[in-house]
Structure formats: C-alpha cells, structure tokens
Amino acid sequence: MIRLNGFEVYVPARQSIAYQLLNPHLLYDQIPSSQADIPIFPAVRTNRAVFNYWEEPQAGSYLPEMHYAHFENGELIKEGFYLLTEASFDTGYKGAFTDKLGLFFGKFQNVSLQQIDFGTLPLTAPVLPEMVDELATDGIAKICCFPTIVNESFYGANGGAISYGGRINDFLQTDPEASGSYIDSPVVPQFFANWILKRIAQVTGTKIIGSFLTHPVWSKLILANLREVETEDIVVKNHLPAFSVVQFIMELRKIANLKFDFNSVEKTLRIDFWEDSLQSVTKFDWSEKATYGEPKTPENNTRLQLRMVVDGNDAMAKDKPAELADYLSEEVQGTRNGIATLDFRFSTMLIDPLTGLAVCKQEGQTSQFAQDAKPWGPRLLFWHGVVDLYPRALPTLEGISLFPASLATTSWKETIALRKRSFYLRKDFTITETDIAKLDFSAKYHINGVDYIIAQLNVGVPIRGVATALLIGGV
C-alpha cells in the first residue's frame, strides 16, 4: 500500500516498486540518497482525487511535493517524498521518489555560514572566559569562550606601536584561588561547534540530536578564528568558517568520524560516532536467508591517508610541522596496497612550548592597520577552561587529539583496521518485508560465519523474488 499525503493510491496488483537502498555511512564527501522506481499510477477515480485532478488544464500549475509512505504486510518499507512529473487522463501519473537529503536544510543548504544571520550577542564588561546560556535545557549551554592564544603577528609589524603583548584574549591571573581578568588585547570569541549546530537547526527549521553534541570531550570542540570584536556586540557569523552548512557538517564528520542518520520527513539529523557502530556487537543473523553462491571481490585501497589542509597564512603551520603531518596507515601483506585519501579542511593549532597555550603566527582580521580582509582558515581546538592561570583551548583533551596521527588511533582506529581486512560480497537473500523495515545500515549482519555491513540492498516490494545485497566483509 502506498500513501501520498496520507491517502492510499491505487496500484495495479502485480506492480512492484524496485528500491536501491544505499548505506549513507560509507562515503565522506557526500551523503548518498536511496532510489526507488515508482510505477505509473493509473488515472482512476481514487488517484485523481489524491492528485487533485492535476491532469486537468483548469487545475493550474501549482504542483506540491507529497509525503510518500510505502506499507507492505503492516510494515513501513520506505518513507520520503513523491514529486509528480507528468499527468495524463490516458496514461496516468508519472513521478519520482526522493528522500530530499540534498535539500535537508532547505534554502540554507549551500549558503555560507558567514552569510547566515545567527544573531548577535552583547559583549558585556567584564568579559568572562566563557559565555553561557543559562536558560538552555538541552545540555548545550556553552555558547562561546575567550581562550588566550599566542599570536605575536596579529597586528603584523604594527603591534609594537600600540604596545601589543603578543596574545589574543590576554588574561591576567596571579593567584589560582582568585579571579583573573582580561587585559588590553584583541578580543576574539571562539564558538562551540555543538552550539553552532544547535543554531543551524533553529535557523533551518530542523532538529539536530545525537551523542556527538553532548560527548564529554567533543562537546568542548570550538571553532578557532582570528576575527577581532571591535564593537559592543558579537556578530556570530563573523567568527565562523567560510563553509556552507553542508560543508560544515561534512568536515566535522571527517574529524570525529561521525555517523549521520537523516530523517527528511521528520527533519531530524542524528549525529553519532561511526566507530561505536564498528565496535558494537553483531545485531542480525541472515545466514538462513542467504542463497547459495556469490561473487567476492577485494578491497584494493587497504591503506588510509588522513591529510590536513593547514592555514597557509600561519607561519607556524604552513610548512607542515610533524604534528600536522599526514597520517598513512601501514602496508598489508600481499599486493593490495592502494591508498584512499581523506582531506580534512579543518586544521588545528600547535602548542607554544613556553606557555603551554595554543599558538599561531599570522595577521588577524581587524579594522586596525587596514587588516579588514585578512584571511584565516578553519581550525578547531578543545576548550579546557581556566587552567594554570590562563583560559586555555588546545588541540588535545583527555586522550583525544586533533592531529592526524592521533585521530588515527582514536576516531579512526576501527575504520583503518576494517579497511585492511575488508572485501566485498554480492549475495542474494530471501527476505521479508519485516527485514526491510528493520534494515539498519549501522549494524553488523552475521552470514555463515562472517560478519558484514550492508553497503547496498536492491529489492522489489512486494517481494516476489530475492533481494541482492552488496556486503562489506571483515567487520
């Protein structure tokens, strides 16, 4: 049974809908959409009413998208949207299925964060190390912070003329038991990544949830920038990277190896960790559903390279010091040693050996000395709070580091190990509609002694034959 906007559509009894269901967790440069081959709905009385008689010339041109829900044997098989493309009283209604992942954030999908009005915040005196939303009830209360960062080049060669001390958000605290205060220096707020995700959801009319937002370490991730505040108001967008909304979440995904679960109907995005799925216990056993025989192919790119695109304007980072160097996993035995490369467009800062503070060496963005257009690249740090007399944000926190080689041992450990031992299997299964309804692309499926992840499932519903799956083995 197919429902459009809640109304059942008549479909001839023997017609089946062919689905190509794609795992959305395996690609890091895009989020693939599942496909469906929708049959032509005949122009019978029931269907004409559902489509509001759009085939009639007098019906006008308004053509809304319709909520699509496919039920079979009491199970919800697929939900998304139906787009009518052609209507005729003689031939019926032609259309296409979409899950609208390419338009999840609506008109903001491809808009730069620096062009979206996220509002302003008052820069009240005295400035405190962190700005908090006291009314927040969702566990995301910290808005931004003001860590001290060593940067002797913020004003270029002109710093000495204004007695610049070589630090942004410079802080003075002489006694650990007493409160410190900020002293004359560039004021640069650094926003928490989870708060920006929260604001994106509010602006775009979506909902973003998941363990990433409240994780004890990753919830302290901040978006480092070099834009000075020179008025009494903080304009949020001025301190965000020049990423579109989609680029922003995709780049965060790479750093922490995140897993995105989109529900375009409910407009909800759940952000969790892919490594947690790879470490989870096997959830399903499809051994008895498997048919005999299958082609098996190897994974040729068994090595993974994590490559961080550094800010070329930072004299400390542009020559790629050891901490920011590319990570390349070790070779495996045999001939399959191709390399899959993943570029991180977020980078991070080094640590100053004298002070233990984050350090960079580049001109900041400020109206002083005609530096309004000075560029700065997207970077991440972890907020530590006030520690050892300074408000600190660093590239490491509680065993997690933002340097490529360190990420390889934390956020990417299981993924790298899987790539070394994985292979592909194309196999047919005799499954039911309940199996489709419970399909979980994050889960492991046990089949005849081996655990797999489903990369793709091709199946016709109602089911009259076998379903064909592309499996990743070695998990």
VEXVEX-522372 format. One record per residue: z, y, x of N, C-alpha, C in turn. Coordinates in steps of 0.02 Angstrom, whole numbers, plus 50000, padded with zeros to 5 digits. Example, Ala and Ser with C-alpha at 12.3 -4.5 7.8 and 13.67 -1.06 7.14 Angstrom:
REM residues 2
503904971650660503904977550615503904983550660 503544988850642503574994750684503945000250645 
END
This chain:
REM residues 475
500004994050042500005000050000500005006350044 499545010750030499515017150066499715022650017 500155026950041500355032750002500145039050039 499845043650003499685050250029500075055349989 500495059150024500945063949992501365060549938 501545054249950501975050649904501625046949849 500955047849841500575044649787500185038749815 500205033249779499845027249801499095028249794 498725026149846497995026649846497715019649834 497205019349793496885012949780496445011049840 496545005049867496145002349921495884995549900 495234994249905494974987649887495364982049922 495464976549886495934971349906495814968549976 495204967649997495074964150059495014968950119 495104975350108495044980050163495684980250205 495594980250270496144980350317496094986750360 496674989250381496694995150424496844992850495 496384994550541496464992550611496854997850648 497414995750677497845000350715497794998850790 497775004150829497875003750901498525007450917 499055003650926499715006550937499845006751012 499955012851038500005013951110500715015651131 500925012751186501585014351214501575021451241 502005025951215501995032951238502395034251301 502715029051329503185030051384502895028651453 502265026751458501995024251521501595029451560 501375034751528500985039951561501405046251569 501315049751625501725055551639501335062151637 500685061751627500285067851622500045069151551 500205064651505500015065551436500445061051392 500435062451327500785058251279500245055351233 500075048951243499525046051204499705045251130 499205045951088499295045251016499005038550993 499345035450946499085029350917498495030950870 498055025950860497455026950821497455022150761 497095024150709497015019950650496315020850623 495995015350606495325015450575495415015250499 495415021050468495565021550396494935020050356 494965015650307494375014150266494205020050219 493615019850192493425024850142493775023150077 494115028050048494455026849984493955028249927 493835023549883493345024649829493575030249781 493085033549752493235039249708493385036849637 493895032549631494125030449566494615035649539 494795034849476495205040049443495855041349480 496195036049502496835036949537496745040949601 496245039149640496135042649704495905049749694 495495050849643495255057749631495845062349616 496325059849580496915063949565497325065249628 497395060149671497765061049734497445066449777 496775066449779496415071349820496255077749783 496555078349723496485084449683495745086149670 495355080849661494645081549642494265085949692 494415085149756494125089549807493365088649813 493095083049790492375082049793491985086649747 492335089749698492015094349652491895101049687 491285103949683491165110449713491635115849688 491855115149625492305120249596493005119949625 493155114649663493825113849690493975118649748 493465121949774493585126749828493615123449896 493855127149945493835124850014494505122750043 495055124350008495715122850036495795115350046 495975113350107495995106250124496635104850163 497175103250129497815102150164497835095350198 498245094950251498385088450280498875084950234 498855078350234499255074450188499715069650226 500325068950202500785064150232500535057050218 500475053050270500205046250266500765041250278 500825036350234501305030950244500995024450222 500995019550266500705012950251501265007850246 501335004850187501834999650175501474993050164 501764987750190501484981050179502064976150176 502094972150123502634967350113503324970550120 503374976550094504014980050094504204983450160 503764983150210503904986250275503474992550285 503784997550315503405003550334503045002050399 502375001550396501974999750454501845005750498 501625011250468501445017150507501515023350464 501745028550495501835034950460501515040450502 501205045250470500885050750506500555055450457 499945057450473499585062150431498865059950422 498595061750363497905060050346497515066550339 496935066750372496505072650368495855070650334 495725073550276495105072150239494515075650274 493995071850288493415074650323492785075050279 492755070950227492165070950183492345067950116 492085070750062492225068249995491585068049954 491495062649918490905061949875491085057349817 490855059249758490985055049699490645048349707 490075048249743489695041949751489985037449806 490165040449862490375036349920491125036249931 491495040849901492225040849908492485045949958 493095044549982493445049350025493505046550096 493225050350143493245048550214493765052950248 494145049950294494645053850329494885050450392 495355053550424495605051050489496365051550490 496655046850528497385046750538497555050650602 498105054050600498365057250661499125057250658 499435056350717500165057150719500365064150742 499865068350754499965075550768500405076850829 500415072250877500805073550937500495079350976 499835080250969499515085851003499665092550972 500005092450914500185098750881500925098550860 501325094850897502025093950877502385100650873 502255105050921502595111550922502185117050887 501685114950848501305119750809500945124850851 500965131150829500595136450864500885137950933 501485135350948501795136651013501625131251064 501245126151044501115120351086500905122151157 500425126551163500145128251228500285135451249 500785138451219500975145351236501465145351294 501375149951340501835150451398502535152251375 503025149351407503725151151392503845158651403 503475161651449503565168651464503255173251410 502925170251361502625174051307502965172851239 503475168651239503825167051177504475171051173 504595174051115505195178151106505795173651093 506175172351145506795168451139507395172951129 507275179451121507815184151108508085187351171 508595191351162508945194751217509685193351214 510015194151270510735193151275511035199351308 511605201651283511915207651314512215205951382 512075210051431512375209151498513005213351499 513545210351475514175214051469514545214251536 514945219451545515345220151605516075218351588 516425214851632516155212051695515745205651682 515255204551725514855198451720515275192451740 515265187351698515635181251713515165175951743 515425171051778514985166051810514535162251762 514735161351700514305158151651514385161351583 513835161251546513815164051478513815158251429 514275158351381514395152651337514335154851264 514035150651223514015151651151514625148451121 515115152551103515755149951079515685146651010 515145148050974515055145350907514655138850906 514405136650963513985130650966514385124450945 514075120250904514405114150880514015107850900 513485108750939513045103050955513145100551026 513665102951060513795100851128513385104551180 512975109351157512565113351204512795120551198 513315122251233513625128851227513455133451285 513335130651343513205134851401512485137451399 512425144051404511775147351397511455148551465 511815152151508511555153651575512145154551622 511995154951686512515155851736512245160551790 512695162651834512515167551886512745165051954 512425159851980512635157152045512445161752103 512855161652154512695165452214512195161452255 511635164752273511105161552310510935165852371 510915162752429510745166452490509995167752490 509815174152495509115176052499509065182852533 509015182752598509015189052636508375193052625 507865189952597507215193352590507095195952519 507605196052476507495197952407507145204752401 507355209652441507055216252441506565217152499 506325211652527505855212152582506165215552642 505785220052673506025223652731506455229652713 506565230752647506915236752625507645235452609 507885229352617508575227752599509085231852638 508965232752702509435236552743509515243652719 508985246552692509015253652671509485254652612 509625249452573510065250052516510705245852526 510825243952588511425240052606511475233452568 510905230352559510885223852525511215218552570 511675214552541512065209852580511735203052590 511125201952565510775195752578510905190152528 511245191852472511375186752421511245189652352 510965185452309510915187452239511525184752202 511735188352151512355186752115512935185852164 512995190752210513515190152261514205190752228 514675186952254515315186052221515875186652272 516425189752251516995190652295517615187552264 517875182652297518505179452276518875177452340 519415180752353519775179552415520325174452408 520555173252345521095168552332520865163452280 520865156952295520645151952247521045152152182 521655154752183522065155052124521945161252082 521565166052108521435172252072520705172552050 520575176852001519885177651977519485181852025 518865179852036518415183852077517985188252033 517545191952065517085196352028516445197252067 515915199052030515275200352063515275207152095 514965207652153514915214052188514185216252188 514065222252211513405225252206512875220852238 512425218352196511885213952219511415212752160 510825210052171510375208652115510705203652066 510675205252002510945200851950510365196751922 510415190151932509865185651912510165179851872 510085179851806510345174251766509905168051773 510215162251773509865155851777510035151951714 509535150351674509655147251609509695139651614 510135136851573510215129551569509605126551534 509345121151563508745118051535508855115551465 509445112651451509555110051384509625115551332 509875121451352509905127051305509215129651289 508765129751339508075131851327507735126851281 507845120351290507575115451244507835116651173 508465118251168508765119851103508415125951071 508285131051110507955137051084507225135551066 506885131351106506205129351089506195126051020 506665121651008506705118350943506815123350887 507245128150898507385133150846506775137450832 506425139450884505835143850876505255140150843 505165133750861504585129950838504715126050774 505325126250748505475122650687505505115150696 505705112950756505775105850770506505104350785 506645098050800507315096050819507265091950883 507655093750934507665090150997508365087451008 508405080851016509055077551025508995072551083 509525068851096509485063551146510005064251201 510075058851240510595058451291510475063251349 509845065351361509715069951416510075076551406 510125078851344510415085451330511155085751342 511505080151337512225080151343512475075751402 512015073451443512195069351501512675073351546 513195070051574513695073851614513415077451675 512845075151701512535078551758511925082551737 511465079351703510835082651686510925088451637 511475088651600511615094351556511785100651596 511895099751662512045105551705511435107851744 510855105351726510235107351758510055114451737 509895118751787509705125651772509015127251799 508705132351769508035134551789508105140451836 508045139151900508135144351950507545149251949 507705155651957507175160751957507405166652000 506955171352011507105177152054506965183752018 507035183851952506905189951913507565193751902 507605199651931508215203751925508265206851856 508885207051830509025210651768509205217851787 508845222651758508945229651778509135234051718 509275230951660509495234551601510125231251575 510355233551518510965230651488510815224451447 510185222551443510005216551404509625211651448 509775205251438509405199951471508855197551425 508235198451444507675195951405507535188751428 507685184051385507695176951406507025174851436 506475176451405505825174051427505645176351498 505945181951520505795184551587506035179951643 506485175451626506805171351677506595163951673 506055162651637505815155851627505165154751666 505025148551684504405147151721503785148251679 503225149351712502595150651677502275144151654 502655139951620502405133751591502305134751516 501825131251488501795130751415502375126351392 502495126351327503035122151301502925114851320 502315112451312502175105451329502245104251403 501985108751445502055107851517502785107651538 503185111851506503895112151523504245105451511 504145102451452504485096151438504185090551480 503535090851494503225085551535503465085851607 503565091951633503815092551702504545090551707 504945092151657505635089651656505635082051654 505165079251615505125072051610505025068651677 504595071551719504455068651784505075068551828 505445074051829506015074551874506545069351857 506725068851794507275064351774507025057751747 506355056651749506045050551722506275049351650 506085054051608506325054051539505865049951494 506145048251437505775044551386505765048951323 505165050251297505075054351237504915049951177 505295050751124505145047551061505025053051009 504385053850990504195058950942504175055950872 504425059650823504325058150753504005064350723 503345064250717502995070350695503115071850621 503285066850582503415068050510504085071650502 504595069250537505245072450534505315078250584 504785079250625504765084550676505365084050723 505495078050746506055076650791505805073750856 506075076250911505945073550978506605071151007 506625064751023507215062051056507075061051130 507505063751173507405063451246507965059251277 507775053451302508235048951336507965047351406 508245042351437508055040551506507675033951507 507075033951537506665027851540507005022451581 507365024451633507715019551674508225015551634 508535018651584509015015051542508665009351504 508055010651482507675005551447507494999751493 507295001451555507114996151603507714991951623 508314994751619508914991051637509234987551578 508974988551519509274985651459509134978151454 509514974751412509414967551402508794966451359 508504960551365507904958851326508084958651252 507664961851211507834962851140507484957951094 506864955951110506474951651065506224945451102 506114940151065505804934051092505194932451048 504594933251078503974931851042503644925451066 504024921251098503724915151127503384910851074 503704909951016503424905750964502844909050927 502754915550937502214919250905501584919450948 501664917551012501114918151060500604912351050 499964913951056499444908851055499314906551127 498934901151132498814898351199498244902051234 498344903251299497814906351339497864913851342 497714916651402497744923951410497444925851478 497064931351482496844933851548497394937951581 497494936951645498004940351683497674944351739 497884950551747497604954851800498174958051839 498054959751903498594962551944498654970151935 499224972751954499324979951963499154981552035 498604985052045498384986452114498754992152147 498994996952108499365002552136500115000952134 500324996952183501014994652184501494999452218 501225004752248501655009652282501645016152242 502205019552242502275025852205502435031552253 502065036952247502195042952287502445048452242 503025051152258503315056852223503215063052266 502825067652240502625073452280502835079852245 503225083952279503495090052251503075096052273 502835099952224502455105952238502945111652251 503015113752313503515118752330503255125752318 503715130552316503545137552309503295140152376 502655141452381502355143652445502575150452467 502915154252422503165160852441503855160452473 504155154652472504815153752502504725151452574 504915155652621504825154052692505235148052713 505755146352675506175140552691505835134052670 505385134352621505115128252591504375127152603 504005132352621503275131752620503005126652670 503375125252723503155120352772503445113352758 503705112352699503965105952677504475102952725 505075105752727505605102652769505745095552745 506125091952784506225084752772506505083452702 506955087752678507255086552612506735086752556 506205090852564505695091652513505075087452525 505095083352576504515079252595504355074252540 503725072152538503505067252488503885060652499 503995057252444504265050452448503695045552436 503655040252476503155034952467503505028252472 503455024352418503795017852418503475013152469 503855008152489503635003752543503064999152519 502704996552567502164991952552502454985252527 502034981752489502224975052467501794969952504 502014963852503501624958652535500974957452497 500444955952534499794954852502499334960752509 498824960852469498304965952476498354971552425 498834971152380498874976152326499344981852347 499084986452384499504991952408499204998752393 498864999252336498625005752313499205010352297 499075016852296499605021752286499475025752222 499975025852179499975030152120500385036352136 500095042252128500425048452147500655052352086 501255054852089501535059052036501755065652066 501465071052042501625077752067502165081052024 502705083252056503225087152024503055094552032 502945098151978502835105351984503485109251986 504035106051967504695108851980504895106952051 505145111652089505435110052154506165112252153 506475112852210507175114852213507285119052276 507895120852289508065124852348508435120652399 508455123052460508855119852512509575122452510 509995119552552510695121752556510805125352622 511095131252619511245135152678511805131852718 511695130052781512205126352819512835130352833 512785137052832513365141152847513825141952788 513545143052729513955144452670514005138652621 513535133952626513505128652576513205130752510 512915136752509512585139352449511845137552449 511535137752391510815136952388510495142752425 509915141352457509605146552497508855146552488 508565152452487507845153252490507705159552530 507085160752545506915166552585506245169352560 506295173552508505695176552479505875182652438 505375186852428505485192952390505585191352316 506045194952286506195194052215505765198552172 505805197352106505435201452058505885206852032 505735213052050506155218752033505725225052034 505955230251999505575236451998505675240352063 506195238752100506305242252163505775240452214 505555245352250505075244452305504425241152281 504235242552218503595240152190503525232552192 504065229052176504055221752177504015218752107 503755222552059503735220151989503325213851980 502815212952021502355207252012502465201752063 503005201852099503125196652149503205189852115 502825184852135502875178352102503445174052128 503665169552085504155164552106503985158052069 504055152552103503875146152075504435143052035 504275138151992504795134851952505225130351994 505885131351990506345127352030506955125451988 507285120252008507875117651973508465117152020 509055118151992509685117052027510195114251977 510745111752003511305109551961511875114651966 512145116551909512695121251907513355117551922 513745120251971514375117251990514975121251964 514865127451943515435131751927515685135251989 516255138451984516555141852042516925136652085 516665135652144516945130652191517005133852260 517595133452289517705136152357517485143452361 517735147352314517675154752313516995157352289 516515152952274515865155352252515625151552189 515275154952144514925151452090514305148052120 514285141452117513785137752154513295134052108 512665134252128512145129952099511785126752157 511745120152157511485116552215510985111152193 510595108552240510105103252222510425096452212 511065095752222511405089352214512025090152171 512185084852134512795084752093512975077552076 513565075552095513855069152076513365063252086 513085062952146512665057252163511935057852142 511755063152108511055064352090510795070352129 510225069552160509915074852199509215076052175 508985082252180508325084052157507785083352211 507975081152270507485079952323507105073452308 506455073152323506045067352304506325060652326 506525060052389506765053652414507405051452378 507805056352358508425054652322508275052752249 507815056352218507625054552149507355047452147 507035045252201506755038452203507305033152200 507905034852220508455029952220508895030552158 508775035552116509175036552056508725036251994 508375041651980507985042051919507375037551918 507135035451976506515031651981506605024752011 507215022552022507335016252057507015010252022 507155009451957506895003651921506145004051910 505895010051901505165011051891504785009151954 505045011152011504735009452075504755001852086 505314998752070505384991452078504904987752032 504824990251970504374987151922503654987451946 503454993051974502764993751997502604988752052 503094986952093502974982252147502824975152121 503124973352065503074966452042502684965651977 502404971051950502094970651884501394967851886 501184965251829500504962951817500354963951743 499724962851724499514964051655499284957451624 499444956751560499254950751523498984953051455 498384950651438498114951951371498184945551330 498584945951277498774939851242498774940951166 498574935651130498574935851056499214933051029 499424935950972500044933850939499924933050865 500284928450836500314927750763500954931050740 500894937150717501484941050699501474942850625 502014945750601502074947850532502134955450528 502094957850466502184965050456502874967350478 503364962950473504044964750495504054965850570 503674961850608503634962750681503344969550698 502844971650659502544978250672503034983750656 503384983050599503864988150580504424988950630 504604983450663505144983650713504894984750784 504254985850792503964986650859504324992150897 504534990550958504914995251000504594995351069 504255000851085503925001351149504405002351207 505045003551192505555004251245505864997551262 505744992551220506104986251226505734981151269 506114976251293505824970651329505704964851280 505134961551288504954955851246504914949651290 505274944551272505264938251310504724933651282 504294931251326503744926751306503674921251358 503874915251338503784909351380504044910151451 504654912451457504984912751522504904919251560 504524923951533504414930351568504564936051520 504844941551546504974947551507504404952451516 504224955851461503664960451461503854966951424 503454972051438503424978151397502734978351365 502714980151301502074980651267501754987451283 501164987251313500804993451328500364995551270 500094990651234499664992151177499644986151131 499614987551066499554982251017499004984050968 498494979750963497954980650916498034975550860 498074978150799498204973650742497904976650678 497654972250636497414974250570497934972850517 498034977550470498524976850417498184978150350 498234973550302498614967250302498374962550357 498834958550384498684954150440498324947850414 497734946750440497344940850420497144936650480 497354938750539497194935050600497724936250651 497524936450713498004937550767498014944950787 498564946950817498624953550847498544952750922 498204957550954498084957151026498514962351061 498894960151110499344964651147499154964951220 499204970851249499174971751321499884972251345 500084967551388500774967051410500844968951484 501414971851501501584973051571502134968051589 501974963451634502454958351653502834960251716 503384956851727503794958151787504394962351774 504514964151711505094968451697505744964451700 
END
